[in-house]
Amino acid sequence: MALTIGIIGLPQSGKTTLFNALTRAGAPISGYATSTVQANIAVVQGNVPHPYGDIDPNRDLDSLNAELALTDLSTVEKRIERTTKAAKSGDKKYQQELEVLRLLQEALNDLRMASQVELLAQDHAVLDELFLLTMKPRMYVLNVSEDVLGAAADLLARVAAGEDIDIATQEGEMKGIATIALRARAENSEVVAVSARLEAELAELPEEDAAEYLEALGLPRLGADRVIQVGYRLLNLITFLTTGEDEVRAWTVRKGAKAPEAAGKIHTDIERGFIRAEVTRFEDFMACGSFAAAAKKGLQRLEGKDYVIQDGDIAHFRFNVGK
């Protein structure tokens, strides 16, 4: 299971620069308003004016949400056409589906998110088939200047912790950051502050040099790393590790996955023939220096089929597939 994140934003907002920071893909950057057809999914800022002439975070976010809602509205209306024809058969299944689609159509017409529509549990099967953008979990990535990066991270942490921030007391970039942070908290969304240009430049450096520069700036880690961590959390994903003689591999599973399901990520035969898992916590392994030392301290466990894999587990699966 791969982590897939779509980057959406206004022209010149730093999308491709952030894309390059996350992936080191070297996607070309444009210094003017344009749109991308090929899927590196981005276009970016040069030293250029804001497309609306001035900066208004709420307006800009409303504009993006409107585009997403209108895109979803087109999807829903096409599905309504198809379902209306099918409903003429008198099948109640299609009639119920039409009711759900009409509710979605009404919300999207009003530029409200599909995620704001209250539906019964059984109605969500329709949503799953539509793949609506306004149903996706979201995070707001604020592309800020290098000068305020540390202050922005501090403010976001305070807002996330429940502190009330008076926007009127904030100045410059910090005012916009506070505005979106408070809005995101009200929506149960997440916010990360990055300096996309700085991060893209750091991504070009050797890891050791990048770490030294970050330390000089007083920053613990790249914002791009935080984007990935928040993305995992929003998608309810965790990572477990497996080790061999010459490699360590990371595997992604849904939070709550049991050991056999995690084993199946490696190979279906391992899931089918699962016996038990030998589990060591990553931090315990690092503290002890070896699996043998961890086992000697009682920090290595044998777990059965009902064990729920935890983020950071190092697992060795024992299995037997009969003929």
Contacts in CASP RR format, 6 or more apart in sequence:
PFRMAT RR
TARGET T0000
AUTHOR 0000-0000-0000
METHOD contacts of the structure
MODEL  1
MALTIGIIGLPQSGKTTLFNALTRAGAPISGYATSTVQANIAVVQGNVPH
PYGDIDPNRDLDSLNAELALTDLSTVEKRIERTTKAAKSGDKKYQQELEV
LRLLQEALNDLRMASQVELLAQDHAVLDELFLLTMKPRMYVLNVSEDVLG
AAADLLARVAAGEDIDIATQEGEMKGIATIALRARAENSEVVAVSARLEA
ELAELPEEDAAEYLEALGLPRLGADRVIQVGYRLLNLITFLTTGEDEVRA
WTVRKGAKAPEAAGKIHTDIERGFIRAEVTRFEDFMACGSFAAAAKKGLQ
RLEGKDYVIQDGDIAHFRFNVGK
1 237 0 8 1.000
1 252 0 8 1.000
1 253 0 8 1.000
1 254 0 8 1.000
1 265 0 8 1.000
2 252 0 8 1.000
3 228 0 8 1.000
3 231 0 8 1.000
3 232 0 8 1.000
3 235 0 8 1.000
3 237 0 8 1.000
3 252 0 8 1.000
5 22 0 8 1.000
5 227 0 8 1.000
5 231 0 8 1.000
6 41 0 8 1.000
7 15 0 8 1.000
7 18 0 8 1.000
7 19 0 8 1.000
7 41 0 8 1.000
7 42 0 8 1.000
7 141 0 8 1.000
8 15 0 8 1.000
8 64 0 8 1.000
8 68 0 8 1.000
9 15 0 8 1.000
9 64 0 8 1.000
10 50 0 8 1.000
10 51 0 8 1.000
10 52 0 8 1.000
10 60 0 8 1.000
10 63 0 8 1.000
10 64 0 8 1.000
11 33 0 8 1.000
11 34 0 8 1.000
11 35 0 8 1.000
11 43 0 8 1.000
11 51 0 8 1.000
12 31 0 8 1.000
12 32 0 8 1.000
12 33 0 8 1.000
12 43 0 8 1.000
12 44 0 8 1.000
12 45 0 8 1.000
12 46 0 8 1.000
12 48 0 8 1.000
12 50 0 8 1.000
12 51 0 8 1.000
13 44 0 8 1.000
13 45 0 8 1.000
13 143 0 8 1.000
14 42 0 8 1.000
14 44 0 8 1.000
14 45 0 8 1.000
14 143 0 8 1.000
14 196 0 8 1.000
14 197 0 8 1.000
15 41 0 8 1.000
15 42 0 8 1.000
15 43 0 8 1.000
15 44 0 8 1.000
16 27 0 8 1.000
16 28 0 8 1.000
16 29 0 8 1.000
16 30 0 8 1.000
16 36 0 8 1.000
16 40 0 8 1.000
16 42 0 8 1.000
16 43 0 8 1.000
16 44 0 8 1.000
17 29 0 8 1.000
17 44 0 8 1.000
17 45 0 8 1.000
17 143 0 8 1.000
17 196 0 8 1.000
17 197 0 8 1.000
17 199 0 8 1.000
17 200 0 8 1.000
18 42 0 8 1.000
18 141 0 8 1.000
18 143 0 8 1.000
18 194 0 8 1.000
18 196 0 8 1.000
18 199 0 8 1.000
18 200 0 8 1.000
18 224 0 8 1.000
18 227 0 8 1.000
19 25 0 8 1.000
19 27 0 8 1.000
19 40 0 8 1.000
19 41 0 8 1.000
19 42 0 8 1.000
20 26 0 8 1.000
20 27 0 8 1.000
20 29 0 8 1.000
20 200 0 8 1.000
20 203 0 8 1.000
21 194 0 8 1.000
21 196 0 8 1.000
21 199 0 8 1.000
21 200 0 8 1.000
21 202 0 8 1.000
21 203 0 8 1.000
21 222 0 8 1.000
21 224 0 8 1.000
22 224 0 8 1.000
22 227 0 8 1.000
22 228 0 8 1.000
24 203 0 8 1.000
24 204 0 8 1.000
25 40 0 8 1.000
27 40 0 8 1.000
27 42 0 8 1.000
29 43 0 8 1.000
29 44 0 8 1.000
29 46 0 8 1.000
30 43 0 8 1.000
30 44 0 8 1.000
30 46 0 8 1.000
31 44 0 8 1.000
31 45 0 8 1.000
31 46 0 8 1.000
31 48 0 8 1.000
32 46 0 8 1.000
32 48 0 8 1.000
33 43 0 8 1.000
33 48 0 8 1.000
33 51 0 8 1.000
34 43 0 8 1.000
35 43 0 8 1.000
36 42 0 8 1.000
36 43 0 8 1.000
44 196 0 8 1.000
45 143 0 8 1.000
45 196 0 8 1.000
45 197 0 8 1.000
52 59 0 8 1.000
52 60 0 8 1.000
52 63 0 8 1.000
55 176 0 8 1.000
57 176 0 8 1.000
57 179 0 8 1.000
57 180 0 8 1.000
58 179 0 8 1.000
58 183 0 8 1.000
61 140 0 8 1.000
61 180 0 8 1.000
61 183 0 8 1.000
65 111 0 8 1.000
65 113 0 8 1.000
65 134 0 8 1.000
66 111 0 8 1.000
68 113 0 8 1.000
68 133 0 8 1.000
68 134 0 8 1.000
69 108 0 8 1.000
69 111 0 8 1.000
69 112 0 8 1.000
69 113 0 8 1.000
69 134 0 8 1.000
70 108 0 8 1.000
70 111 0 8 1.000
71 133 0 8 1.000
72 104 0 8 1.000
72 108 0 8 1.000
72 114 0 8 1.000
72 130 0 8 1.000
72 132 0 8 1.000
72 133 0 8 1.000
72 134 0 8 1.000
73 105 0 8 1.000
73 108 0 8 1.000
73 109 0 8 1.000
75 130 0 8 1.000
75 131 0 8 1.000
75 132 0 8 1.000
76 101 0 8 1.000
76 104 0 8 1.000
76 105 0 8 1.000
76 108 0 8 1.000
76 130 0 8 1.000
76 132 0 8 1.000
77 105 0 8 1.000
79 101 0 8 1.000
79 130 0 8 1.000
80 98 0 8 1.000
80 101 0 8 1.000
80 102 0 8 1.000
80 105 0 8 1.000
83 94 0 8 1.000
83 97 0 8 1.000
83 98 0 8 1.000
83 101 0 8 1.000
84 98 0 8 1.000
86 94 0 8 1.000
87 94 0 8 1.000
87 95 0 8 1.000
87 97 0 8 1.000
87 98 0 8 1.000
96 123 0 8 1.000
97 126 0 8 1.000
100 119 0 8 1.000
100 123 0 8 1.000
100 126 0 8 1.000
100 127 0 8 1.000
101 126 0 8 1.000
103 117 0 8 1.000
103 119 0 8 1.000
104 114 0 8 1.000
104 117 0 8 1.000
104 127 0 8 1.000
104 130 0 8 1.000
104 132 0 8 1.000
107 113 0 8 1.000
107 114 0 8 1.000
107 116 0 8 1.000
107 117 0 8 1.000
108 114 0 8 1.000
108 134 0 8 1.000
113 134 0 8 1.000
113 135 0 8 1.000
114 127 0 8 1.000
114 132 0 8 1.000
114 134 0 8 1.000
114 135 0 8 1.000
115 134 0 8 1.000
115 135 0 8 1.000
119 127 0 8 1.000
127 135 0 8 1.000
137 189 0 8 1.000
137 231 0 8 1.000
137 234 0 8 1.000
137 235 0 8 1.000
138 189 0 8 1.000
138 190 0 8 1.000
138 234 0 8 1.000
139 189 0 8 1.000
139 190 0 8 1.000
139 191 0 8 1.000
139 192 0 8 1.000
139 227 0 8 1.000
139 230 0 8 1.000
139 231 0 8 1.000
139 234 0 8 1.000
140 180 0 8 1.000
140 184 0 8 1.000
140 189 0 8 1.000
140 190 0 8 1.000
140 191 0 8 1.000
140 192 0 8 1.000
141 191 0 8 1.000
141 192 0 8 1.000
141 193 0 8 1.000
141 194 0 8 1.000
141 227 0 8 1.000
142 152 0 8 1.000
142 177 0 8 1.000
142 180 0 8 1.000
142 191 0 8 1.000
142 192 0 8 1.000
142 193 0 8 1.000
142 194 0 8 1.000
143 194 0 8 1.000
143 195 0 8 1.000
143 196 0 8 1.000
144 152 0 8 1.000
144 173 0 8 1.000
144 177 0 8 1.000
144 193 0 8 1.000
144 194 0 8 1.000
144 195 0 8 1.000
145 173 0 8 1.000
145 195 0 8 1.000
146 195 0 8 1.000
146 197 0 8 1.000
146 198 0 8 1.000
146 217 0 8 1.000
148 173 0 8 1.000
148 174 0 8 1.000
148 177 0 8 1.000
149 193 0 8 1.000
149 194 0 8 1.000
149 195 0 8 1.000
149 198 0 8 1.000
149 217 0 8 1.000
149 219 0 8 1.000
150 193 0 8 1.000
150 218 0 8 1.000
150 219 0 8 1.000
151 174 0 8 1.000
152 173 0 8 1.000
152 174 0 8 1.000
152 177 0 8 1.000
152 193 0 8 1.000
153 193 0 8 1.000
153 219 0 8 1.000
155 165 0 8 1.000
155 174 0 8 1.000
155 177 0 8 1.000
155 178 0 8 1.000
155 181 0 8 1.000
156 177 0 8 1.000
156 181 0 8 1.000
156 191 0 8 1.000
156 192 0 8 1.000
156 193 0 8 1.000
158 165 0 8 1.000
159 165 0 8 1.000
159 178 0 8 1.000
159 181 0 8 1.000
159 182 0 8 1.000
159 185 0 8 1.000
159 191 0 8 1.000
160 181 0 8 1.000
160 185 0 8 1.000
160 191 0 8 1.000
162 185 0 8 1.000
165 178 0 8 1.000
165 181 0 8 1.000
165 182 0 8 1.000
167 175 0 8 1.000
167 176 0 8 1.000
167 178 0 8 1.000
167 179 0 8 1.000
167 182 0 8 1.000
170 176 0 8 1.000
170 177 0 8 1.000
170 178 0 8 1.000
177 193 0 8 1.000
180 191 0 8 1.000
181 191 0 8 1.000
184 190 0 8 1.000
184 191 0 8 1.000
190 230 0 8 1.000
190 231 0 8 1.000
190 233 0 8 1.000
190 234 0 8 1.000
192 223 0 8 1.000
192 226 0 8 1.000
192 227 0 8 1.000
192 230 0 8 1.000
193 223 0 8 1.000
194 222 0 8 1.000
194 223 0 8 1.000
194 224 0 8 1.000
194 226 0 8 1.000
194 227 0 8 1.000
199 222 0 8 1.000
199 223 0 8 1.000
199 224 0 8 1.000
202 210 0 8 1.000
202 213 0 8 1.000
202 214 0 8 1.000
202 222 0 8 1.000
203 210 0 8 1.000
203 224 0 8 1.000
205 213 0 8 1.000
210 222 0 8 1.000
214 220 0 8 1.000
214 221 0 8 1.000
214 222 0 8 1.000
231 237 0 8 1.000
232 238 0 8 1.000
232 239 0 8 1.000
232 252 0 8 1.000
236 254 0 8 1.000
236 255 0 8 1.000
237 252 0 8 1.000
237 253 0 8 1.000
237 254 0 8 1.000
237 255 0 8 1.000
238 252 0 8 1.000
238 253 0 8 1.000
238 254 0 8 1.000
238 255 0 8 1.000
238 256 0 8 1.000
238 257 0 8 1.000
238 309 0 8 1.000
238 310 0 8 1.000
238 311 0 8 1.000
238 312 0 8 1.000
239 250 0 8 1.000
239 251 0 8 1.000
239 252 0 8 1.000
239 311 0 8 1.000
239 312 0 8 1.000
240 250 0 8 1.000
240 251 0 8 1.000
240 253 0 8 1.000
240 262 0 8 1.000
240 309 0 8 1.000
240 310 0 8 1.000
240 311 0 8 1.000
240 312 0 8 1.000
240 313 0 8 1.000
240 314 0 8 1.000
240 315 0 8 1.000
241 248 0 8 1.000
241 249 0 8 1.000
241 250 0 8 1.000
241 251 0 8 1.000
241 282 0 8 1.000
241 312 0 8 1.000
241 313 0 8 1.000
241 314 0 8 1.000
241 315 0 8 1.000
242 248 0 8 1.000
242 249 0 8 1.000
242 251 0 8 1.000
242 266 0 8 1.000
242 314 0 8 1.000
242 315 0 8 1.000
242 316 0 8 1.000
242 317 0 8 1.000
243 249 0 8 1.000
243 314 0 8 1.000
243 316 0 8 1.000
251 262 0 8 1.000
251 265 0 8 1.000
251 266 0 8 1.000
252 265 0 8 1.000
253 261 0 8 1.000
253 262 0 8 1.000
253 265 0 8 1.000
253 309 0 8 1.000
255 311 0 8 1.000
256 308 0 8 1.000
256 309 0 8 1.000
257 308 0 8 1.000
257 309 0 8 1.000
258 305 0 8 1.000
258 306 0 8 1.000
258 307 0 8 1.000
258 308 0 8 1.000
258 309 0 8 1.000
259 274 0 8 1.000
259 276 0 8 1.000
259 277 0 8 1.000
259 303 0 8 1.000
259 304 0 8 1.000
259 305 0 8 1.000
259 306 0 8 1.000
259 307 0 8 1.000
259 308 0 8 1.000
259 309 0 8 1.000
259 315 0 8 1.000
259 317 0 8 1.000
260 271 0 8 1.000
260 274 0 8 1.000
260 305 0 8 1.000
261 271 0 8 1.000
261 309 0 8 1.000
262 277 0 8 1.000
262 309 0 8 1.000
262 315 0 8 1.000
263 270 0 8 1.000
263 271 0 8 1.000
263 274 0 8 1.000
263 277 0 8 1.000
263 315 0 8 1.000
263 317 0 8 1.000
263 319 0 8 1.000
264 270 0 8 1.000
264 271 0 8 1.000
266 317 0 8 1.000
269 319 0 8 1.000
269 321 0 8 1.000
270 317 0 8 1.000
270 319 0 8 1.000
272 319 0 8 1.000
272 321 0 8 1.000
273 319 0 8 1.000
273 320 0 8 1.000
273 321 0 8 1.000
273 322 0 8 1.000
274 305 0 8 1.000
274 317 0 8 1.000
274 318 0 8 1.000
274 319 0 8 1.000
275 318 0 8 1.000
275 319 0 8 1.000
275 320 0 8 1.000
276 302 0 8 1.000
276 303 0 8 1.000
276 304 0 8 1.000
276 305 0 8 1.000
276 317 0 8 1.000
276 318 0 8 1.000
277 302 0 8 1.000
277 303 0 8 1.000
277 304 0 8 1.000
277 307 0 8 1.000
277 315 0 8 1.000
277 316 0 8 1.000
277 317 0 8 1.000
277 318 0 8 1.000
278 300 0 8 1.000
278 301 0 8 1.000
278 302 0 8 1.000
278 303 0 8 1.000
278 315 0 8 1.000
278 316 0 8 1.000
278 317 0 8 1.000
278 318 0 8 1.000
279 300 0 8 1.000
279 301 0 8 1.000
279 302 0 8 1.000
279 303 0 8 1.000
279 307 0 8 1.000
279 313 0 8 1.000
279 314 0 8 1.000
279 315 0 8 1.000
279 316 0 8 1.000
280 291 0 8 1.000
280 294 0 8 1.000
280 295 0 8 1.000
280 299 0 8 1.000
280 300 0 8 1.000
280 301 0 8 1.000
280 313 0 8 1.000
280 314 0 8 1.000
281 299 0 8 1.000
281 310 0 8 1.000
281 312 0 8 1.000
281 313 0 8 1.000
281 314 0 8 1.000
282 312 0 8 1.000
282 313 0 8 1.000
282 314 0 8 1.000
284 294 0 8 1.000
284 297 0 8 1.000
284 299 0 8 1.000
285 291 0 8 1.000
285 294 0 8 1.000
285 314 0 8 1.000
288 294 0 8 1.000
288 297 0 8 1.000
288 299 0 8 1.000
291 300 0 8 1.000
294 300 0 8 1.000
309 315 0 8 1.000
END
